[in-house]
Amino acid sequence: MKDSASFVNLYNYSPYTNIKEDVNYSTMLVVTADHDDRVPPFHSFKFVARLQNREAQKNPIYIKVEKNAGHNGSSNLIGNIKENAELFGFILDQLRN
């Protein structure tokens, strides 16, 4: 980037660069897709790995990779139903605890 102000703004906005080393974040489910053309899956892997590999982190951090899906998830009805069921299942499980 040629504009250093833009770089600083993006850097300060980045979830990855704003991970605090001394915070135990809540249990988290990060969802990505193996064919996402807007946010490459490796960004999610890198984010989750950094969260998981801190001494302060005691709650689990999960990652779910949607297979044969893009930025908006599955492109068929059955896939969408399955994705939503898994997401709501995760939420209900966390609320139960």
N, C-alpha and C positions, 0 to 999 in steps of 0.2 A: 504494500500500500504506500502510495506516495504521500498521502495526507496523514500526518502523525496524529492529529486530533481524532480522525475517524478510527484509527487503530486503537487508540486509548479507549474510545467509546465502546468499540466492539469487545475489547479485552475485558472491560469492566462489566459488560453485559453477559459474558460467557458463563454458563453454569459450571463448566469444567474448571475455569480459573477462579471461581468463587467458592469452591469447596473449602470449608474450614477444617483444619486438621484436628481441632479439639472438640468437635461437635459429634455427638452420637445421633445421626439423623434417624427419623422414623423409618420403619420398614417401607421399602419402596419396590415397585415393579416398573421397570423400564421396558417399554415395548418398541421393537424395531422390526423392520422387514428386510428380507434378504435381497429384494430387488428395488429398494428405495432409491430413486434417482435424485432426490432433493437432499436427504440427510443420509450419507453413506453409513451403513451399519457399524463400521469401525469406530465412529464417534461415540455410539452408545456403549460399545464394548470398553472403550477407553475410559468413559465416564464411570461406568459401573466398577471397573477394576480399581480406579482411584478411590472410589467410595469404600469399597470392600477392604482395601489394603491400608487402612489407617487404624492405629491402636485404639482410638476413641470409639470406633464403630462397633457396637455390640448387637444392634438390630440387623436382621438380614436384608441384603439388597439383592433383588432378583432381576434377571433379564430374560425376556421372552422374545424369540425371533420367529416372526411369522414367515412361514415358507411359501414361496411362489406368490408373494404379495409385494405391493409397491407402497408408495407414501401414504395412501389412504387405506391400507389394509387389503383384505381379500376382495376380489372382484366378483364373487358369486354369493348368492343368498346363504347357502349352507355354511360357507366360510365366515360370513358376517355373523351368523347366529352363533357359531362356535366361538369366535373371538369375543363377542359380547357376553356369552355364558361364562367364559374363563375369566374375563375382567370382573364381572359382577361376583363370581365365586371368590375371587381374591379379595375384593372389597368386603364382602360379607364375612369372610374368614378373619379379616383384620378387625372388623367391628366387634366380632364375637370375643376376641382376646382382650 
